[in-house]
Amino acid sequence: MVVVVLPVAVTAQETTAETTTTTTTTTTAPPHTLPYFEQFEVEEWHDDWIDWRYDDDRNTQITRGYQENGLEVNIPPNERRGTGPLWKLPADVEEAWFRYRIRFDDFYPITSGKLPGFAAMPNFTARGCNPSTEAYPGWSARMLFEPSGFGDLEDGQIQVGYYTYYLDQAGTCGDFMLWDDGGVLGQDQWYCIEGRVQLNTPGSSNGVLEGWVDNELAFRQDGLAFRRASEDWLDVRTFWLDVYFGGSTIPNDRDLTMRIDDLAVSDTGRLGCPNRFRDDDGNQHEANIEWMFQREYIYGCDTELYCPTDKLSRAATAALLDRILDPPATSIDFFTDDDGQWAEAAMNRLAAVGILRGCGPGLACPTEPVTRGQFAALLKRTFGIPASDTDLFTDDETSIFEGDINSIAAIGITRGCTDAGDRYCPTHAVLRDQAATLLARTVQWWESN
């Protein structure tokens, strides 16, 4: 791994739960037990955290998360703190791991800042450009983010790493230890971040920092010294839920919004990043199901279930395409058989832009399964897939969707319904796992064109 150190991170019709947090201030808290899990399901999640402030209350809210609810954090213009409470670990922890899911929804910072991580700051040191001293020892290894488009990255790509106060740091402020290529995060996608700190034997330089993104090792640095020979009492004291802009004099000129969920802290080993759904393990479409979920294009049929072999309804298809395309709102009610139906608004939006044409005059047939032929037509209209004379399948010659099927086949979206690849099965219902793969391929084609 390359280490860069610079002186100076329900159902298919699930709806978003949006509430606001209540004002709660916690100034002290006892040590907790490990492992610790926080899913941010309730507004009072922070009651046993230390240093919860008014700004934290104002700049966070419970909203849709990775699992069910999660924590949205916003840093408003001209402000720096999004949130920053501390969770106190038990005594004598010298090696610890954390995990959390993170998603940048609208996060384009113009300078660097801090993200959650471990620390031991019994005094004012190891923060605010105050390094550890013999009189006031301390260390920290919070995560960091670089500005949007840092280096040769594209705008919206965020480089993450560790912001580390330790004994051999280059200056008075913490060192930037940037993670490898896996440490570059994009917008509008869930990522799983893991970190590990192993404190050094007091007086030696054998401390370790590691980091993973989506279960892949992205960083390792050993040979670190966090504490002196006389500082064996200095341990892993807190997990700091820090989302902070800068630390410099550069003002924040915009809203910065992210979400955090599925937080865990352990002192017995890595917690790992399990996949979102437990009923798609081993399914040939699993990778595409998970990829589409990470982008919040598809949801499950229950909290931990995707129901991959269920038939995809026309309502669910409309909801999927609506999330991806994000068409404008409309006041027109195009169909008479979807009144009060969970996907009614999505179906009307797609009808308004000419994508959804119904199953009959004034009818959407929301609960009927969508066929593979219909799905091909919807994909072609939604994503502007060009026509093609390529005829790959033998069983669509009489189908009204043959042209649409040929179009999606020509660019590799479908490979047919048989191993031989000579049949498409246009009248068969689309299954939920098949839909994930067809949509994942289509979105990837769409984004590259």
C-alpha positions as CSV (number, residue, x, y, z in Angstrom):
1,M,0.0,0.0,0.0
2,V,1.2,3.5,-0.8
3,V,1.1,5.8,2.2
4,V,1.1,9.5,1.6
5,V,1.9,11.6,4.7
6,L,1.3,15.3,4.5
7,P,1.8,17.7,7.4
8,V,-0.5,20.2,8.5
9,A,-13.5,11.0,5.6
10,V,-39.1,-2.9,4.2
11,T,-40.5,-3.3,1.3
12,A,-39.8,-2.4,-2.3
13,Q,-41.8,0.7,-1.7
14,E,-39.9,1.8,1.4
15,T,-40.4,5.5,2.1
16,T,-38.0,8.0,3.6
17,A,-38.4,8.6,7.3
18,E,-37.6,12.3,7.9
19,T,-37.7,13.6,11.4
20,T,-35.7,16.2,13.4
21,T,-33.7,15.5,16.5
22,T,-34.6,16.9,19.9
23,T,-32.3,19.0,21.9
24,T,-30.4,16.9,24.4
25,T,-27.1,17.7,26.1
26,T,-24.9,15.1,27.7
27,T,-21.8,16.4,29.4
28,T,-20.6,13.2,31.1
29,A,-20.9,9.5,30.5
30,P,-19.5,6.4,32.0
31,P,-17.3,4.0,30.0
32,H,-19.2,1.6,27.9
33,T,-18.9,-2.0,27.0
34,L,-17.7,-3.4,23.7
35,P,-18.7,-4.2,21.0
36,Y,-20.8,-1.2,20.5
37,F,-23.4,-0.9,17.7
38,E,-25.3,2.3,16.8
39,Q,-27.9,2.2,14.0
40,F,-29.3,5.8,14.5
41,E,-32.8,4.5,14.6
42,V,-34.2,6.9,17.2
43,E,-33.7,10.6,17.9
44,E,-32.3,9.9,21.3
45,W,-29.3,7.8,20.1
46,H,-26.8,10.3,21.5
47,D,-28.1,10.4,25.1
48,D,-25.0,8.5,26.4
49,W,-22.5,10.3,24.3
50,I,-20.2,13.1,25.6
51,D,-20.1,16.7,24.3
52,W,-23.4,16.8,22.4
53,R,-23.9,20.4,21.5
54,Y,-26.6,22.7,20.2
55,D,-24.9,22.7,16.8
56,D,-25.0,18.9,16.7
57,D,-28.7,19.0,17.4
58,R,-29.3,21.7,14.7
59,N,-27.1,20.1,12.0
60,T,-28.2,16.5,12.3
61,Q,-31.4,14.6,11.7
62,I,-32.7,11.1,11.5
63,T,-33.4,10.2,7.9
64,R,-33.2,7.2,5.6
65,G,-30.0,5.3,6.3
66,Y,-28.1,2.2,5.0
67,Q,-30.3,-0.2,6.9
68,E,-33.5,1.6,7.9
69,N,-32.9,5.0,9.6
70,G,-29.5,6.7,9.6
71,L,-28.0,10.0,10.6
72,E,-27.8,12.9,8.2
73,V,-25.1,15.5,8.9
74,N,-25.1,18.9,7.4
75,I,-22.4,21.6,7.7
76,P,-24.1,24.9,6.8
77,P,-22.3,27.7,5.0
78,N,-20.0,29.8,7.2
79,E,-20.0,27.0,9.8
80,R,-17.5,24.2,10.5
81,R,-19.0,21.7,12.9
82,G,-21.6,19.3,11.5
83,T,-21.4,17.0,14.6
84,G,-18.7,16.0,17.1
85,P,-19.8,14.0,20.2
86,L,-17.6,11.4,21.8
87,W,-18.3,7.8,22.8
88,K,-16.2,6.6,25.8
89,L,-14.5,3.2,25.5
90,P,-13.8,0.9,28.5
91,A,-10.5,1.4,30.3
92,D,-7.2,-0.3,29.1
93,V,-8.2,-0.7,25.4
94,E,-5.0,-0.7,23.4
95,E,-6.2,-2.0,20.1
96,A,-9.6,-1.2,18.6
97,W,-11.6,-1.3,15.3
98,F,-14.4,0.8,14.0
99,R,-16.9,0.5,11.1
100,Y,-19.4,2.9,9.7
101,R,-21.3,3.4,6.4
102,I,-21.0,6.8,4.8
103,R,-22.7,8.4,1.9
104,F,-21.9,11.8,0.4
105,D,-25.2,13.2,-0.8
106,D,-24.1,16.7,-1.6
107,F,-20.6,17.0,-0.3
108,Y,-18.2,19.2,-2.3
109,P,-15.9,20.8,0.3
110,I,-13.3,23.4,-0.9
111,T,-10.8,22.4,1.7
112,S,-10.0,19.4,3.9
113,G,-11.8,18.4,7.2
114,K,-12.4,15.7,9.7
115,L,-14.4,12.5,9.8
116,P,-15.1,10.0,12.6
117,G,-12.2,8.0,14.2
118,F,-10.4,7.1,17.5
119,A,-8.6,9.4,19.9
120,A,-7.2,9.8,23.4
121,M,-7.2,13.4,24.3
122,P,-7.1,13.7,28.1
123,N,-6.0,17.3,27.7
124,F,-6.1,19.9,25.0
125,T,-3.4,18.2,22.9
126,A,-3.8,16.0,19.8
127,R,-6.1,18.6,18.3
128,G,-6.1,22.2,17.3
129,C,-2.5,22.0,16.2
130,N,-1.4,21.2,19.7
131,P,0.9,18.1,19.5
132,S,1.5,15.7,22.4
133,T,4.0,16.9,25.0
134,E,5.4,15.1,28.1
135,A,3.4,17.4,30.3
136,Y,0.2,17.0,28.2
137,P,0.3,13.7,26.3
138,G,-2.4,12.6,23.8
139,W,-2.9,11.1,20.4
140,S,-5.7,10.9,17.8
141,A,-6.3,9.1,14.5
142,R,-9.6,10.6,13.2
143,M,-10.5,10.2,9.5
144,L,-10.1,13.1,7.1
145,F,-11.5,14.2,3.8
146,E,-9.6,16.2,1.2
147,P,-11.4,18.9,-0.9
148,S,-13.6,17.8,-3.8
149,G,-11.5,17.0,-6.8
150,F,-8.3,16.9,-4.8
151,G,-5.2,16.4,-7.0
152,D,-6.2,14.9,-10.3
153,L,-9.6,13.5,-9.1
154,E,-12.8,14.5,-10.7
155,D,-15.1,17.0,-9.0
156,G,-17.2,15.2,-6.4
157,Q,-14.6,12.6,-5.7
158,I,-13.4,12.7,-2.2
159,Q,-10.0,11.4,-1.0
160,V,-10.1,10.1,2.6
161,G,-7.4,9.1,5.0
162,Y,-6.2,9.5,8.6
163,Y,-5.6,12.8,10.4
164,T,-3.0,11.7,12.9
165,Y,-1.4,13.2,16.0
166,Y,1.5,11.0,17.1
167,L,5.0,11.5,18.5
168,D,6.9,11.6,15.2
169,Q,4.5,13.9,13.3
170,A,6.1,16.4,10.9
171,G,4.6,19.6,12.4
172,T,2.4,21.0,15.1
173,C,-0.8,20.0,13.3
174,G,-1.6,16.4,12.6
175,D,-0.2,14.5,9.6
176,F,-2.4,13.7,6.6
177,M,-2.0,9.9,5.9
178,L,-4.0,9.5,2.7
179,W,-5.4,6.1,1.8
180,D,-4.7,4.2,-1.4
181,D,-6.9,4.3,-4.5
182,G,-9.7,2.5,-2.6
183,G,-9.8,5.6,-0.4
184,V,-11.5,7.7,-3.1
185,L,-15.2,8.0,-2.5
186,G,-17.8,9.3,-4.9
187,Q,-21.1,11.1,-4.4
188,D,-24.5,9.4,-4.0
189,Q,-23.3,5.9,-3.0
190,W,-22.9,4.1,0.3
191,Y,-19.4,3.0,1.3
192,C,-18.3,0.9,4.3
193,I,-15.3,2.4,6.1
194,E,-13.3,0.4,8.6
195,G,-10.3,1.5,10.7
196,R,-7.9,-0.1,13.2
197,V,-5.5,1.4,15.7
198,Q,-3.0,-0.7,17.6
199,L,-1.1,1.5,20.1
200,N,2.6,1.1,20.4
201,T,4.4,-0.6,23.3
202,P,5.2,2.5,25.5
203,G,8.6,3.8,24.4
204,S,8.7,1.7,21.2
205,S,7.6,2.5,17.6
206,N,5.4,-0.5,16.8
207,G,2.0,1.1,16.6
208,V,-0.2,0.4,13.6
209,L,-3.0,2.1,11.7
210,E,-5.1,0.3,9.1
211,G,-8.1,1.1,7.0
212,W,-10.5,-0.7,4.7
213,V,-13.1,0.4,2.1
214,D,-15.8,-2.1,1.3
215,N,-13.8,-4.9,2.8
216,E,-10.7,-4.1,0.7
217,L,-7.5,-3.0,2.5
218,A,-6.8,0.6,1.5
219,F,-4.2,1.7,4.0
220,R,-1.6,0.3,6.4
221,Q,1.1,2.2,8.3
222,D,3.2,0.5,11.0
223,G,6.2,1.8,13.0
224,L,4.1,4.5,14.7
225,A,4.6,5.9,18.3
226,F,1.6,7.3,20.0
227,R,2.9,7.2,23.6
228,R,6.1,7.6,25.5
229,A,7.7,5.0,27.8
230,S,6.0,6.6,30.9
231,E,2.6,6.7,29.2
232,D,1.3,3.2,29.5
233,W,-1.9,4.6,31.0
234,L,-2.7,6.3,27.6
235,D,-5.1,4.1,25.8
236,V,-7.9,4.2,23.2
237,R,-10.2,6.4,25.1
238,T,-12.9,7.6,22.7
239,F,-14.5,7.2,19.4
240,W,-15.1,10.7,18.0
241,L,-18.1,11.2,15.7
242,D,-16.4,14.2,14.2
243,V,-17.7,15.8,10.9
244,Y,-15.9,19.1,10.7
245,F,-14.9,21.5,7.9
246,G,-11.3,22.6,7.8
247,G,-9.5,23.8,10.8
248,S,-7.9,26.5,8.8
249,T,-9.0,30.1,8.1
250,I,-10.7,29.1,4.8
251,P,-14.5,29.8,5.2
252,N,-17.0,27.1,4.2
253,D,-19.0,28.6,1.4
254,R,-21.7,26.0,0.9
255,D,-23.9,23.3,2.4
256,L,-22.1,20.0,2.9
257,T,-24.4,17.0,3.4
258,M,-23.6,13.4,4.2
259,R,-25.2,10.4,5.9
260,I,-23.7,7.9,8.4
261,D,-25.1,4.6,9.5
262,D,-24.2,1.1,10.8
263,L,-21.6,2.3,13.3
264,A,-19.7,-0.3,15.3
265,V,-16.7,-0.3,17.7
266,S,-14.8,-3.4,18.8
267,D,-11.8,-4.4,20.8
268,T,-11.7,-8.0,19.7
269,G,-11.2,-7.8,16.0
270,R,-12.6,-6.5,12.7
271,L,-16.4,-6.3,12.3
272,G,-16.3,-6.4,8.6
273,C,-18.9,-5.1,6.1
274,P,-21.7,-7.6,5.5
275,N,-23.8,-7.3,2.4
276,R,-27.1,-5.5,2.8
277,F,-29.3,-8.5,2.0
278,R,-29.0,-12.0,3.4
279,D,-31.2,-13.8,0.9
280,D,-29.1,-13.1,-2.2
281,D,-25.9,-14.8,-1.0
282,G,-24.6,-17.0,-3.9
283,N,-27.2,-15.6,-6.3
284,Q,-25.5,-14.9,-9.7
285,H,-27.0,-11.3,-9.6
286,E,-25.8,-10.6,-6.0
287,A,-23.1,-8.1,-7.0
288,N,-25.5,-6.1,-9.1
289,I,-28.2,-6.2,-6.4
290,E,-25.7,-4.8,-3.9
291,W,-24.4,-2.2,-6.4
292,M,-27.9,-0.9,-7.1
293,F,-28.7,-0.8,-3.4
294,Q,-25.5,1.2,-2.6
295,R,-26.8,3.9,-5.0
296,E,-30.3,3.7,-3.4
297,Y,-31.9,2.8,-6.7
298,I,-33.4,-0.4,-5.3
299,Y,-34.6,-1.4,-1.8
300,G,-35.5,-4.6,-0.2
301,C,-38.7,-6.4,0.3
302,D,-38.0,-6.5,4.1
303,T,-35.3,-5.2,6.4
304,E,-32.6,-7.7,5.4
305,L,-34.3,-9.4,2.4
306,Y,-34.4,-8.6,-1.3
307,C,-36.7,-11.4,-2.4
308,P,-34.6,-12.0,-5.6
309,T,-36.9,-14.6,-7.2
310,D,-40.1,-12.6,-6.8
311,K,-41.7,-11.1,-9.9
312,L,-41.1,-7.4,-10.4
313,S,-44.4,-5.5,-10.6
314,R,-45.1,-2.6,-12.9
315,A,-45.3,-0.3,-9.9
316,A,-41.9,-1.4,-8.6
317,T,-40.5,-1.0,-12.1
318,A,-41.8,2.6,-12.3
319,A,-40.3,3.3,-8.9
320,L,-36.9,2.0,-9.9
321,L,-36.8,4.0,-13.1
322,D,-38.1,7.1,-11.3
323,R,-35.3,7.0,-8.7
324,I,-32.7,6.7,-11.4
325,L,-34.0,9.2,-13.9
326,D,-35.5,11.7,-11.3
327,P,-38.0,13.3,-13.7
328,P,-39.8,16.5,-12.8
329,A,-43.0,16.5,-10.8
330,T,-46.4,16.6,-12.5
331,S,-49.9,17.5,-11.4
332,I,-51.5,15.3,-14.1
333,D,-53.1,12.0,-13.0
334,F,-52.6,9.8,-16.0
335,F,-54.2,6.6,-14.7
336,T,-57.4,5.6,-13.0
337,D,-56.3,2.3,-11.4
338,D,-53.4,3.6,-9.3
339,D,-55.2,6.0,-7.0
340,G,-53.6,5.7,-3.5
341,Q,-51.1,3.2,-4.8
342,W,-47.6,3.6,-3.3
343,A,-45.9,4.3,-6.6
344,E,-48.7,6.5,-8.1
345,A,-46.5,9.7,-8.1
346,A,-43.6,7.8,-9.8
347,M,-45.9,6.4,-12.5
348,N,-47.4,9.8,-13.2
349,R,-43.9,11.4,-13.5
350,L,-42.8,8.7,-16.0
351,A,-46.0,9.0,-18.0
352,A,-45.5,12.8,-18.2
353,V,-42.1,12.3,-19.9
354,G,-43.4,9.6,-22.3
355,I,-41.7,6.6,-20.7
356,L,-44.7,4.8,-19.1
357,R,-47.6,4.3,-21.6
358,G,-49.8,2.1,-19.5
359,C,-51.4,-1.2,-20.2
360,G,-54.6,0.1,-21.7
361,P,-56.6,3.4,-21.9
362,G,-56.1,5.2,-18.6
363,L,-54.7,2.1,-16.9
364,A,-51.3,1.4,-15.4
365,C,-51.9,-2.1,-14.0
366,P,-49.5,-1.4,-11.1
367,T,-49.7,-4.8,-9.5
368,E,-49.2,-6.9,-12.6
369,P,-45.7,-8.3,-13.3
370,V,-43.7,-6.6,-16.0
371,T,-42.6,-8.8,-18.8
372,R,-39.1,-9.0,-20.2
373,G,-40.3,-7.5,-23.5
374,Q,-42.0,-4.6,-21.7
375,F,-38.9,-4.1,-19.6
376,A,-36.7,-3.8,-22.7
377,A,-39.0,-1.1,-24.1
378,L,-39.0,0.8,-20.8
379,L,-35.2,0.7,-20.6
380,K,-34.8,1.9,-24.2
381,R,-37.2,4.9,-23.6
382,T,-35.8,5.8,-20.2
383,F,-32.1,5.9,-21.2
384,G,-32.3,6.8,-24.8
385,I,-30.8,3.6,-26.1
386,P,-30.3,3.8,-29.9
387,A,-32.0,1.5,-32.4
388,S,-30.1,-1.5,-33.7
389,D,-30.5,-3.9,-36.6
390,T,-28.7,-6.6,-34.6
391,D,-31.0,-9.6,-34.2
392,L,-29.6,-11.9,-31.6
393,F,-32.7,-13.9,-30.5
394,T,-34.9,-16.4,-32.3
395,D,-38.0,-16.2,-30.0
396,D,-38.9,-12.5,-30.4
397,E,-39.7,-12.4,-34.1
398,T,-43.4,-11.8,-33.5
399,S,-43.0,-9.6,-30.4
400,I,-44.0,-6.0,-30.6
401,F,-40.9,-5.4,-28.5
402,E,-38.4,-7.0,-30.9
403,G,-36.8,-3.6,-31.8
404,D,-36.4,-2.7,-28.1
405,I,-34.9,-6.1,-27.3
406,N,-32.4,-5.7,-30.2
407,S,-31.5,-2.3,-28.9
408,I,-30.6,-3.4,-25.4
409,A,-28.9,-6.6,-26.7
410,A,-26.7,-4.6,-29.1
411,I,-25.0,-2.7,-26.2
412,G,-24.7,-5.7,-23.9
413,I,-27.5,-5.0,-21.5
414,T,-29.1,-8.4,-22.0
415,R,-27.6,-11.8,-22.8
416,G,-30.8,-13.6,-23.2
417,C,-32.6,-16.1,-21.0
418,T,-30.7,-19.3,-21.8
419,D,-27.1,-20.3,-21.6
420,A,-26.9,-20.6,-25.4
421,G,-27.9,-16.9,-25.6
422,D,-30.3,-17.5,-28.5
423,R,-33.6,-16.8,-26.7
424,Y,-34.8,-13.7,-24.8
425,C,-38.2,-15.1,-23.4
426,P,-40.0,-11.8,-24.0
427,T,-43.3,-12.9,-22.4
428,H,-41.7,-14.1,-19.2
429,A,-42.0,-12.0,-16.1
430,V,-38.9,-10.1,-14.9
431,L,-37.6,-11.3,-11.6
432,R,-36.2,-8.9,-9.0
433,D,-32.7,-10.3,-9.3
434,Q,-32.7,-10.1,-13.1
435,A,-33.9,-6.6,-12.9
436,A,-31.0,-5.5,-10.8
437,T,-28.5,-6.8,-13.3
438,L,-30.3,-5.4,-16.4
439,L,-30.6,-2.0,-14.6
440,A,-27.0,-2.0,-13.4
441,R,-25.7,-2.6,-16.9
442,T,-28.0,0.0,-18.3
443,V,-27.0,2.6,-15.7
444,Q,-23.3,2.0,-16.3
445,W,-23.8,2.3,-20.1
446,W,-25.8,5.5,-19.5
447,E,-23.2,7.1,-17.3
448,S,-20.4,6.3,-19.7
449,N,-22.2,7.8,-22.7
